[in-house]
């Protein structure tokens, strides 16, 4: 009947679930045979999907067929062995299976009372991560959805701390004092190479856009600490209130690592909140010989890195560590009557540790992954990716037609094609910069047109460059060798100045 209510048919679910799991296993086995990204015009998928929802139920088999026919061809396959774009949003079989269990349980994990096991497993797994990365016991961890959210949480906490230190009360910030202070008086500092989420988060936290300072970076694309000190001094002289410094461990464009020990000295002297954005690179700290990247991080006020980037955990799962949990709670705690529970004075309610009230059971997939591979297995994977990055960087340096654009301490290689030495492009010293930029734009488009590889672009010191980021579970040396060969072949087919319809 058209008006019949849906019911739970567990036997149909069992049969359909087996069908879906078979598809999932087949997909993981064949993803490398698919084009890494679709060749579609905007609106192509929407045109194939009915504009109105179905009035009645449709058979599951038809839905799955349409998924395979309409949706899969329109996806970018982040698990493809030729996907080297952005930073990896990784996955692995144990994480996928844990996500299935999470979806089945359907728990809303905002408080201890709403799911005690979810809260306590999150506490345990965050302690595991703290120990794995060598962070001191002073830090306490909580899972956020993304690093962007974690940075916003840090900026809001830093804002409230700065207002509290002045004995003032900012517009919209209550309970921190009596004398008014305008949020435009507060300042935030980050490297010019910092992720765009820092400036965006600062705006969302109420900082004026013209009070977010982009501190110059050195030749290794790391923040110049002396420039930071000068900027803070100038702002104080102008009557402004420095609130937060965001230091980056592994910048998006170049894997630049800011000098955290020097920055920590400045923040301690100036009483400014220090937040560490290690969204991708931070996972490397689980490898003992790579823990140097976290030098000075133990002195920060907050730290973020993403297990969903380089630790085989499905998106989304961000590890956020904070030193002063009371400061965090002053900014985010909420306890209306309808949320109160008997054990609130004895437990942690993670709804009070960030922006979201509702929370997913993210700790389960982290638990599954760490237990499945063990710390040693995860370390071995990261070591291999770093080795492959160094191998590729070496190939780039050895080839006179290419230029390595930044150091490669982790598993990101940034390069550009400069043309045949003495050939039509004239070599890297004679070729105009704009011509090399255009040449590399055409190279990236040509690579993507093959369907075999996907990279991304950036600009370093004004120069257009191509990024190749490693980090997937299935990435092998053979994959990297094939990618490098494809890059060289595509580059050498290009003629500078020739038209390409994919480049406007």
N, C-alpha and C positions, 0 to 999 in steps of 0.2 A: 504494500500500500504506500501511496505517496507520502502520507503523513505518519508513517511508522517510525518510531523512535529508534535511534541506533542502539545496538546492544553489544556486549562483549562476547565474542565468539572465540574462545581460546584455542579451539582446534583449527579454525581457519587461520588464526594468528600464527600458530605453530607452523603450519604448512607454508604460509607466506614468508615467515621469518627465515625458514630454511632456504627458500628461493632467493631472498635478498642476500643472505650470507654467501650463498653460492656465487651470486653476481659480484659481491664484494671481493671474494677471493680471486675470481677470474679477472676482475679489474686490476687488482694489485699485480697480477702476473702479466697483464697485457698493456699496462699503461704506457710503457716505453714504445709501443708500436703506434700510438696515437699521435697526431700533431700536438705539439706541446701547447699551442694556443690556437684558437679558431681563427679562420679567415672569414670574417663576417662584417657586414655593414651594420651600423647602429639601427636597432629596431627589427632586425631579422627574426629574432626569437619571439618577440611580442606579436609579430604578424602571424606566427604559426599557432599561437595559443588563443582559444576562444576568448572573446572580450567579456562574456558573461559566464558566471559560475553555473555549473550544472544544477538543474532543479532537483534531480533525484540521484540516487547512488549509482556509481559506476563500478564495474568489476575491477578488482585489484590487478588482474593480469593486464587489462588495457592500460591502467595507469603506469605500470612498470614498462610496458611497451612504449608508451609515449615518453617516459623518462629517457629510455635508451635512444629513441628516435629524435626527440626534440631537444632535450636538455644536455645530454652528454656531448654532442657535437658542438655545443656552444660554450663549453667550459675551458678554462685554462687549467692545465693539469700540473698542479704544484708538486705532485709526487713523481713527475716524469724525470728520467735520468738526464734529460737535456734542460731541465729548469734550473737556471743559475741566476734568476732575477731577484731583485729586492733583497730580503733575507729570507731564509726558508721558514715556512709555516709548517713545521714538521708533523709527522704522524708515524705510528707504528702499530702492528697488530694488537699488542696488549692495551694500548691507549684506545684504539677503535672499539675493542670489546668492552672496555670499561665505560666508554661513552654510551654503548648500547644498554648496559646495566643502569647507568645514570638516567637515561631517558625512560627506561622501564619503570624504575622506582618513582620517578617524577617528584622527588622531594624538593621542597623550598627550604633552603638551609640558612635562613637569615639569623637564627638564634640557636642556642644550645637546645632550648625546649622544643624547637620545631624538628630537629634531627640531631640528637646527641652524638651519634657516631660520626656524622659529617663534620661537626665542629672539632671533635677530639682527634679525628684522623688528620684534619687540616693542621692542627697544632703539632702533631707528630711529624708529618711529612715536611712541614716548614722547618722544624728542628733538624731533620735529616739534611735538608738543603743548606741550612746555616753551617752545619758541621762539614758538609762536603765542600763548601767554598771557603772554609777557614774564617768565616766571620766570627767575631767574639760573642760571648754569651750575653753581652749587653743588648744585642739586637733581638727583637721578637718579630716573627714573620706572619704575614697574612696573604692570602691569595686574592689578587685583583684580576679583573678581566684582561686588561691590556696595560702596557707600559705607559701609554698616554694617560690613562685614568690614574695610574699610580703617581705619575709626575704631577697631575692636577691635585691629587690628595696631598702630596708633599708641599706644593705651592700654597694651598689653602692653609695647611698647618703652619707653614713658615710665616705666612701673612698674619695669622692670628697671634703667633708668638711675637712678631715684631711690634704689632699694635700693643700687645700686653706689656712689652718692655718699656714702651713710652708712657705707660700709665694712661693710655687713651682708649677711645672707643671709636672704631671706624663705622661708617654708614653700613648698616646691614650686618655688623659684627657685634653681638651683644655680650655683656657680661665680662668685658675685658678692662673696664676702668670707667673713668668719668669724663676726662678732657677729650674733646673730639680730635680726631686725626683723619685727614682725607686720604683715601687709598691712593690717589695720584701722587702722594708724597713718598710712597714705597717704591723701591727699585728691585729688579731682578737681573741677574748676570748669568750669561752662558757664552760659550764659544761661538764664533761666527759659523763654525761647523756643526753646531748642535742641531739635533732633530727639530723639525718644524713644530712638533708637539709641545715644545717648551714655550715658544712664543704664544701658541694657541692656548695652552693651559694657563699661562699668565693672564691672558685676556679674560678667560673664563673665570679665573679667580679674582678678578676685579682690578688687576694692575693695569695702569694706563699703558697703551701701546708704546708711547714715547718714553716709558720708564723701564723698558726691557732692553738691557745693554748687550750688544753683540761684541764680545771681546775678541780682538784679533788673534789669529792662530799663527803658529810658526811654520817653518818649511815642512815639518812632519804632521801638520794639520792638527796640532794640539794647542790648547789655550795658552797664551802667554801670561804667566802668573803676574809678572810685573805690570802688565797692562791692566789686569784685574785690580791690583792694588791701587793703581792710579785712578781708575774709574770710581772705585769706592770712595777714595779720598776726595775726589772732585764732587761727588754727590753729597757727601757729608758736609763739605764746605758750602754747598748750595742749599743746605737745610733739608736735604732729603734723607730718607731712612732706608738703608740697605736691608732687605728682608731675606733674600735667598740667592745662593749661587748653585747653579746646576752644572756639575762637571760630568763629562762623558768618558766612558771607558769603552771605546770601539765605536767611533762615529759612523753614521750611515754611509757617507760618501767615500770614506777612506780608511776606516778603522783607526782613526787617530785616537790616541789615549792621552787625556789631559793629565798634567802633573799634579795628581791628587795630593801628595804630601805637602807641596808648596801651597796649594789652594786651601788645604785644611789649616795650615798655619795662619793664613789670612782670615779665614772664617772664624777661627777661635779667637784671634785678636780683636776682630770687629764684632764678635757675637752675632754672626750671621748663619742662618740655617744652611747646611751643605747637603745637597741631594745628589746622589750618583746615579746617572742614567747609564746602565750597562745592559741595555735591553737584549742585544744579541751577544756581545762579547763576554758578558758576565758568566755564561755557562762554562767558558773555558777555564774558569778558576777552580773547577772540580778536579782538574789535572794538576797534580802537585807542582810540576816544573813550569806550569803556566800561571801559578798564583801571583807572580810578580805583577800581573796586570791589576791586581787589587791592592797594590801598595798604597797605604794611606786611607783606603776605604774604611778601615776599622774606626777611623776618627770622624766619619760622616754622621749626619743625623738620620738619613734615610738612604736606602739603596734599592734599586729595582733591576731585575733581569727576568727574561722570559724563557721558562722551560719549554714553551710552545714554539720556540725558534730553533734551539740547538740541543734539546734533550729528549726528542722523540715523543713529546706530549702534544696531542692535538690542540689546535687553537680552540678555546682560549684558556690560558693559564699563566698568569704573571705572578712572580714572587716579589713581594714588597716587604722590606725589612725596615723597622723603625727603632730608634734608640729610646726615645721618650714616648712611651705609649700613653702616658697621661696627657701629653700635648695633643696627640692624635684624638683621644677621646673628647677633649675639650672642644675640638672643632667639629666632631662628627657624631657624638653620642646623642641618642634620642630614645626616650622611654615613655611614650604615651601609655595610658592605662590599658589599651587593648593589646599591647605587646608585653606587658609585665608578666613575669612567671615566678614560681616559688624559689627557684635556685639562682636568681639573677645576681645575688651578692657573692656567689661561689663559683660562677662559671664565666666564660668568655662568650659574648654575643658579637659575632663578627659583623653584624649589621651596623655596629658602632665604629667600625674601623675603616670606613670608606663612604663612597657616595651612594652606592646601591643599598636599598633595603632588601629586596629579593636577591637571593644568591643561589647559584647552581652548586652541585656537589662536585666541584672541580678536583678536590683532593683525591678522589677515587682513582682517576686515570693516572695521576702522578704516582700514587702508591703502586698501581699495577706496573707501570713502566720501570720504576726503580727496582722493584722486586724481581721483575722478569729479567732484566739485563744486569742488575747489580751495579754497584759503583764502578767496578773494574771494567765492565762492558761499556758503560757510557764513556768512561775515560778513554778507552781504546778507540772508540768511534771518533771522538773529538781530536785525539792525537793524529789519527789517519787523515781527517779533513785538513788539519793544519799542515801536515806533510804534503798533501796534494796541493794546497795553496802555495807553499814554498816551491814546489816542483814547477807549477805553472808560472810563478813569478820569475823563476830562473829561466824558463824558456823565453819569456817575453824579453828579459834583459839581454839574452844572447842573440836575439834577432834584431838586426839593424833597422828593419822596417817598422818596428814597434817600439813604443816607449812605455816604461813602467812609471805610472803617475804618482804612486804613493808607496810607502813601506807596506809590507804584507805580513804583519806579525801573527795574524790569525788565519782565517780561511777566506779572505776577500782579496781579489786581485783587481786592481784598477789600472787600465792601460789605454793607449790609443795607437792607431795606425798612423805612421808619418810618411809612408810611401817608400818607393824604391830608392835606395841611395844612388844619387847621380841620375835617376830616371826622370820621368815626366813631372813628378812632384818636386824635384830638386832637393830632396833631403829635408830633415827636420829644421835645420838652421835657415834654409833659404825659403821655405814654403811659408806664405802668409798664414797667420794664425787662423783667420776666418776660413781659409781654404781647407786647413786640416780639420777644423770643426765640422765643416760641411761633409768632408770625406768620411768622417767617423759617423755622422748621422746616416749617411747612405750605407755605410757598412752595417750598422745595427739593423736598418730596415732590411737589407739583403739577408742577413742571418735569420731574422724572424720570418722572412718569406719562405725559407726552407721548411719550416714546421718542425725542425729537428732540435732547435735550441732557442732559449729565451734568456736575454740579458737585460740590464737596465743601464741608463745613462746618468751622468751627473756632471757637475762643473767643479773643478778644483783650481783655485786662484784664477778664475775666469776661463779656464780651458775646458772644452768639452771632452769628456772621458767616458769609457765604457767599463761597467762593473761586472765582475763574474764572482758570484757568491756561492760557496760550497756549504754543505751542511745536511744533506739528506741521507737517510739511513742506507739507501741503495747506491749511493754514489761510489764509483770505483775509479781506479787509475785509468782504466780503459775508457771510461766515459769522459774523463778530463782530456785524455790524449785525442779522442775523436773531436771533442769541442775545439781544442786548439787547432787541429788540422782543418776543421771547417772554417774557423775564423781566418786562418792564413789563406785558404783557397778563396774565400769570399772577398777578402781584402785585395788580393792581387788581381782579381777580375775587374776591379773598379778603375775607372778613368776619371781623374779629377775634373770637375766641371760638367760632366755628362749628366743629362737630365734623368731624373728618377721620379716616376709618377707617385711614389709613396711619400716623397718629401716635398712639402709645399714650397 
